[in-house]
Amino acid sequence: MAELGYRTLRENIVDIIRKRIIRREFEPGKKIVEQELAKEFKTSRAPIREALRQLENEGLVEYVRNAGCSVKEISLEESFEIYLMRANYEIMAVRLLQGNIPQETIDQMEIVLEKMKNVDEDHYDQLFSYDNEFHSHLIKMTEMQTLYKAWKSLNYGNIVTGYNLTSDKEAVIERQYPIHKEVLNACKSRKKDDICRALSDHYMRTIRRLLKEQGKTEKDTKFSLDFLVS
C-alpha cells in the first residue's frame, strides 16, 4: 500500500510539472530546483527526482551534470526532426498494412476527431494531446510495440512545439478539425498512396507554418523539405 501511494504522488507531481511546462508557466531554459518543489509539494526530494527523471524521458526537461534539471528548449531544427520522424513512422505503418486501415482504427480516430471539434481556448493545451491520440491509432494498428514506443517518445515534443510556437490559438483550434478530417477521409479510402500523401501534406503544412511563424523560409533550413514525396 505504501508503494502505491508513492507512485500516485510521483504521478501527480509529474502531471502538475508537465502542465506548467506546456502552458509556459515554466519557461524554456528555466532551472527546476528539486528542493523548491519538495517544499511546495510537502514531500521528500525522492519523488521529485523520480518525476523529473520521467519528464526527462519524455523530452520535456534535460539534465546537465553539475547544473541540474531545466526545461528543455526546443529549437526549430528539433521541431523539424520531430515532425519528420512522426510522419515517416506513420507512413511506414500505413505501408506495412498496404493501406488496409482496420475499421476499429477508423472508429477510434473519429471519436478523437469529435473531441477536437469541441475544444475551446480555455482547454487549448488538450488540443495537442488529442492530436497525439488521433495519430497514435495509425501506429497502434500495426501492433508493433517497438514502433509504437519510438513514435510515442516524440509525443511531448509535439505538444511543446505546437503549444509554444503558435501565436494565434483561435486559428489553430479552427484548423485542427478540417486538417485531421482530411487524413481520416484518406484512411477511409483504404488507398495506400492517398493516405501516405495526406499524411505527407499534413506534416509539410505544419513544418512550413512553423518556418513562417519564425520568419524563415525553406531556404533557411539545411534540410530538404521533399523527404516525404514518393
N, C-alpha and C positions, 0 to 999 in steps of 0.2 A: 504493500500500500504506500509506503514512504517513497518507493522508487517511482510509482505512478504520479504521485504529487509533484515530485521533482521534474519529471518530464513535462507535466502540464504547465508548471511555472516557466520552464525554459521555452516552451512553445508559445506561451502568452507573450513573453519578452521578445521573442523573435518577431511575432506578429506586429507588436507595437513599434519596434525599431524599423521594421520593413516599411510600415505605412508612413513613418516620419521621413524616411529616405525618399520614398516615391512621391510624397507631397512636398518635398524640398524643405521640410522643417529642419532636416539635417542636410545641409547643402553639400554638393560635391567638394571633396577635399577636407571637409570638417573632420577633426580628430575626435574619435569616440573614446572617452575615458571610462574604463571599467569601474573605477571607484565611484564616480559620479552616478553611474547607472545603478550600481549596487545600493547606493544610498537612496536613490529615487524609488527603487522597487522594494526597498527594505529587505534585502537578501544578501547573501554572501556573493563573492565575485565568481564562484564556480559556475552557477547557471548563466551568468552574464558572459563568461568566457565561452561556454558551450554555444550560447545563442550567436555570438559574434563569429564563431567558427562555422556555424551553419550558413550565416549570411555571407561569409567569405566564399563558401562553396557555391552559393547562388550567384556570386559575382557582384553583390551589392557593396561589399566592403573589401578592403585589401589590408594585409598585414605586412608591415615593413620592420625588419629586425632593428631593435633598439629605438623604434619610433612608435610602435603600437599600431592600432587599427584606425583607419579613416574611411570615410565614404568614398567609394570609387568614383573617379571622374571618367565618363565615357566619351571618348573623342569621336569625331566624325568618322575617322578611319575604322574605329572599333564598331560603330554603328553599322557601317558598310559590311564588315565581316559578319556581324550578327544576322543581318538580313540575307546576305549571300548564302550563309550556311543553312539558315532556316529554309529558304526557298529550295535549295538543292536537296535537302533531306526530304522535303515534302514531294518534290517532283520525283525523286527516287522511289518513294513509297507508291506513288501512282503508277510508275512504270513497272514496279515489281508485280503489281496486280493487273497490269495491262489495261488499266483504266476501269476495271470492273469494280466500282465502288459498292460495297455492301449496302443494302437498304438500311440496315441498322445505323451505319455511319451517316448516311444522308439524314435520317431521322434525328440523330443526335446533333448534327450541325444546324438543322432547322430550329431546334429548341434554343440553342445558343444565339442564333440569329435574332430570334424574337426578344431575347434579353437585351441585345444591342439596341434594338429598335426603341426600347423604353428607357434608356439611360439619359439622365439629365446632368447638368453641370455640377450639382451637389454630389453626385456619385461618379464623377469623371474618372477617378482612379480605378473604378471597376471595369472601365471600357477595355483596357489593355489586358486585364485578366480574362475577359470574355474573348478577346482576340486570340489569346493563347489557347483557351479551351476549344474554340472553334477549329483552329488549325491542328490541335492535338489529335483530333479524331482521324485525320488523314494518316497520321503516324501510327496510332494505335491499331488501325485496321490491319496492319501487316503482322501484328503480334510478335514483332521483333523487339525484344527488351533492350538490346544494346543500342539499336537505332533510336528507340524512344528516350533512353537515358541521355544520349548525345544531344538529341533535339531539345529535351527538357532543360538541359543545362543552360540554354540560351534564353529561357523564358523571362527571367528578371532583367536581363539586358534589354529585351524587347520592351518591357514595361517602363523601365527607367528612361530609355531612349525616347519612346513615344510620349511619355509624360513631360520630360524636361525640354525636349527640343521642339515643342509646339507652342506657338504663341496664341492661337485662336482656338480655344476649346470648343466653342459652339460649332465652328466649321468642321472640326474633327468629328464631333458627335454626329453631325448631319451626314457626313460622307461614309461613316463606317458601315451602316446598313447596306447601302447600294453597292459598295465595292465588294463586300463579302457575299452579297446576293449573287453577284456575277460569278464568283468562284463556285458557289453552291449550284447554280444553274449548269455550269460546265460539268460539275461532278455528276449531276443527274443525267447528263447526256451519255455517260459511260464511254465517251470517246477520249482515248488516252491523249492524243495530241492536243485536243481542245482544252482539256483540263490542265495540261502542262503549260500551254500558252496562257491560260487565265491566271495561273499561279505566277508565271514569269512576269506578266503585265502588272499583277497586283503588287509584287515586291519592287519592280522597277519604278512604279509610280511613287512608292514610299521613299525609295532612295533619291529620286530626283527632287522630291518635295523637301527632303532633309537638306540637300545641297542648296536649294533655293532659299530656304529659311536661314542658312548660314552665309548667304550672299555669295555662293560659289556656283560654278558651272561644272559640267562633266570634265572639262579640260583641267580643272584644278585638282582632280584626283589622279593618283598614279595607277588606278585600277581601270581595267576595261569594263565597260558597262553593258557589254553584249554577252555576258557569261552564261545567260540562260537561253539564248536563242539557239534553237535546234535546226 
